[in-house]
Amino acid sequence: MESYSIIDRSTVAKDWHARGFSCGVWIDHAGREWRDTIPEMDEMFMVMSGELELEIAGERIQPSVGEEIHIPSGSPYTIRNIGGTTARWLYGQKRTPSAPLQPINSFRIRIHSPL
């Protein structure tokens, strides 16, 4: 039997807004790729459903549903839908620009738990 995680967008949005981030839903078909994005502001990313791969700082990860990924400004990244189905994910940008763009070689992963 498969297990399912349910992500409540409004709960995540409330948390992200409190930390100064927007929160929107992206829906990508199988095979979709966002290549070599360089954010001007810090960004957040969380898989709601589907199977995505994130390549950042020379490392490839496949975040689980509910994992929160923080992408620092200036850090190039690529997101790929590697599953055979549609993927849904939350995306947010810091609402005010960060310090000058300086790529760094780290990122944070946090498991989102309901409040």
Long-range contacts (C-beta under 8 A, 24 or more apart in sequence): 5-64, 5-65, 5-66, 7-46, 7-48, 7-65, 7-66, 7-90, 7-112, 8-114, 9-48, 9-90, 11-114, 11-115, 12-46, 12-90, 12-112, 13-90, 15-112, 15-115, 16-44, 16-90, 16-92, 20-94, 20-95, 20-96, 21-92, 21-93, 21-94, 21-95, 22-92, 22-93, 22-95, 23-90, 23-91, 23-92, 24-90, 24-91, 24-92, 25-88, 25-89, 25-90, 25-91, 26-88, 26-89, 26-90, 26-91, 27-86, 27-87, 27-88, 28-52, 28-81, 28-86, 28-87, 28-89, 29-81, 29-86, 30-81, 30-83, 30-84, 30-85, 30-86, 30-87, 31-81, 32-80, 32-81, 32-87, 33-78, 33-79, 33-80, 33-81, 34-78, 34-79, 34-80, 35-78, 36-76, 36-77, 36-78, 37-76, 37-77, 37-78, 37-79, 38-74, 38-75, 38-76, 38-101, 39-71, 39-72, 39-73, 39-74, 39-75, 39-77, 39-93, 40-73, 40-74, 40-97, 40-101, 41-73, 41-93, 41-94, 41-95, 41-96, 41-97, 41-98, 42-70, 42-71, 42-72, 42-73, 42-93, 42-94, 42-98, 43-70, 43-71, 43-73, 43-91, 43-92, 43-93, 43-94, 44-68, 44-69, 44-70, 44-71, 44-90, 44-91, 44-92, 44-93, 45-69, 45-71, 45-79, 45-89, 45-90, 45-91, 45-92, 46-89, 46-90, 46-112, 47-87, 47-88, 47-89, 48-88, 48-89, 48-90, 49-86, 49-87, 49-88, 50-81, 50-83, 50-85, 50-86, 50-87, 50-88, 50-89, 51-81, 51-82, 51-83, 51-85, 51-87, 52-79, 52-80, 52-81, 52-82, 52-83, 52-87, 52-89, 53-79, 53-80, 53-82, 54-78, 54-79, 55-79, 55-80, 56-107, 57-104, 57-105, 57-106, 57-107, 58-105, 61-109, 63-109, 64-111, 66-111, 66-112, 66-113, 67-109, 67-110, 67-111, 67-112, 68-108, 68-109, 68-110, 68-111, 68-112, 69-107, 69-108, 69-109, 70-107, 70-108, 70-109, 70-110, 71-107, 72-98, 72-103, 72-104, 72-106, 72-107, 73-97, 73-98, 73-99, 73-101, 73-102, 74-101, 74-102, 74-103, 74-104, 75-103, 75-104, 75-107, 76-103
